[in-house]
Amino acid sequence: MVQGDMVKINPSFGPMIVNAPPVPMVAMGLPNIAGKAICVMGDEKMLQIMGTYTKGQFVTPGMGIAKVVGLAPNQPLPWLMVGGKPALCKGAQFQVMFTPTVPAIDPSTGTPDVPVPGMGTGAFIATEVSVLAG
């Protein structure tokens, strides 16, 4: 993963359906691949993915923030250290927590949802697919 590769979250977060656009990674690694900084373990925690959500009868969208809370075991590369941290690769899906900040509304009653954080998944979308390390 390098600077500008995208992060996409899947829409299902328990009973919530989240709509959020992909966002670019910001890399803190020093060396580069094709002129781009390498993403290292910890860069994923800097992401704040803004999105809207609905839940059941609460169909007037609310808003919230998704954050990566856990990488898949094959995403940090312990054999490729950059600045003392493992580089990140696309790997499998990671764990994401979505926290509502503005509740969704039931339009038939005007009742707001009781916002509760939900867990979901997401994926890295790598642009540099032919890079070999070593």
C-alpha positions as CSV (number, residue, x, y, z in Angstrom):
1,M,0.0,0.0,0.0
2,V,1.3,3.5,-0.9
3,Q,0.2,7.1,-0.5
4,G,-3.1,7.6,-2.3
5,D,-4.2,4.0,-2.4
6,M,-7.9,3.8,-1.5
7,V,-9.8,2.5,1.5
8,K,-13.4,1.3,1.0
9,I,-15.8,0.2,3.7
10,N,-18.5,-2.3,3.1
11,P,-22.1,-1.0,3.7
12,S,-23.3,-3.6,6.4
13,F,-22.7,-2.6,10.0
14,G,-25.1,-4.8,11.9
15,P,-28.5,-3.3,11.5
16,M,-27.0,-0.1,9.9
17,I,-26.5,0.4,6.2
18,V,-23.6,2.9,5.8
19,N,-22.9,4.8,2.6
20,A,-19.4,6.3,2.5
21,P,-17.1,7.0,-0.5
22,P,-13.6,5.5,-0.7
23,V,-10.9,7.6,0.9
24,P,-7.2,7.8,0.1
25,M,-4.5,6.5,2.5
26,V,-2.0,9.0,3.9
27,A,1.3,7.2,4.2
28,M,4.0,7.9,6.9
29,G,6.7,5.6,5.5
30,L,9.9,7.2,4.3
31,P,11.0,5.1,1.3
32,N,9.0,5.2,-1.7
33,I,7.5,3.0,-4.5
34,A,7.2,4.8,-7.8
35,G,7.6,8.2,-6.0
36,K,4.9,7.5,-3.4
37,A,5.4,7.0,0.4
38,I,4.9,3.4,1.7
39,C,2.0,2.9,4.1
40,V,3.1,1.4,7.4
41,M,1.2,-0.2,10.3
42,G,-0.6,2.6,12.2
43,D,-1.4,4.7,9.1
44,E,-4.8,3.0,8.9
45,K,-5.6,4.4,12.4
46,M,-5.3,8.0,11.0
47,L,-8.3,7.5,8.7
48,Q,-11.7,9.0,9.5
49,I,-14.2,8.0,6.9
50,M,-17.3,10.2,7.0
51,G,-20.6,8.6,5.9
52,T,-24.3,8.5,6.2
53,Y,-26.4,5.6,7.6
54,T,-29.9,4.3,7.7
55,K,-31.3,1.6,10.1
56,G,-34.6,-0.2,9.7
57,Q,-37.5,2.4,9.8
58,F,-35.0,5.2,10.3
59,V,-34.7,5.9,6.6
60,T,-33.9,9.6,6.8
61,P,-30.1,9.3,6.9
62,G,-28.0,10.1,9.9
63,M,-24.2,10.7,9.8
64,G,-21.2,9.1,11.4
65,I,-17.5,8.3,11.3
66,A,-15.9,5.0,10.4
67,K,-12.5,4.1,11.7
68,V,-10.3,1.0,11.1
69,V,-9.9,-0.8,14.4
70,G,-8.2,-4.0,13.4
71,L,-6.1,-5.3,10.5
72,A,-6.2,-8.8,9.0
73,P,-3.3,-11.0,10.0
74,N,-1.9,-10.8,6.5
75,Q,-1.9,-7.0,6.1
76,P,1.1,-5.9,8.1
77,L,4.3,-7.3,6.6
78,P,6.7,-8.1,9.5
79,W,9.5,-9.0,7.0
80,L,9.3,-5.5,5.4
81,M,10.1,-2.9,8.0
82,V,9.9,0.8,7.1
83,G,11.1,3.2,9.8
84,G,10.8,0.5,12.4
85,K,7.2,-0.4,11.4
86,P,5.8,-3.2,9.2
87,A,4.7,-2.0,5.8
88,L,1.0,-2.6,4.9
89,C,-0.3,-4.7,2.0
90,K,-3.8,-5.2,0.5
91,G,-4.4,-8.5,2.3
92,A,-7.8,-9.6,3.5
93,Q,-10.6,-7.4,4.8
94,F,-10.0,-5.4,8.0
95,Q,-12.4,-4.5,10.9
96,V,-14.1,-1.1,11.0
97,M,-16.2,0.6,13.6
98,F,-18.9,3.0,12.5
99,T,-20.0,5.5,15.2
100,P,-23.1,7.6,14.5
101,T,-22.7,11.3,15.2
102,V,-26.1,12.5,14.0
103,P,-29.0,10.1,14.4
104,A,-31.1,8.8,11.5
105,I,-34.8,9.7,11.7
106,D,-38.0,7.7,11.3
107,P,-39.9,10.0,8.9
108,S,-43.3,8.7,9.8
109,T,-42.9,9.7,13.5
110,G,-40.0,12.1,13.5
111,T,-38.3,9.9,16.1
112,P,-34.5,9.8,16.0
113,D,-32.6,6.5,16.1
114,V,-30.8,5.7,19.3
115,P,-27.2,5.7,17.9
116,V,-25.0,2.8,18.8
117,P,-21.6,2.0,17.2
118,G,-21.5,-1.0,14.9
119,M,-18.8,-3.2,13.5
120,G,-18.2,-3.9,9.8
121,T,-15.4,-4.6,7.4
122,G,-13.4,-2.7,4.7
123,A,-10.7,-3.3,2.2
124,F,-7.6,-1.6,0.8
125,I,-7.6,-0.9,-2.9
126,A,-4.0,-1.0,-4.1
127,T,-2.9,0.7,-7.2
128,E,0.7,-0.7,-7.3
129,V,0.0,-4.4,-7.9
130,S,3.2,-5.4,-9.5
131,V,5.8,-4.3,-6.9
132,L,8.1,-7.0,-5.5
133,A,10.1,-6.4,-2.3
134,G,13.3,-8.1,-1.4
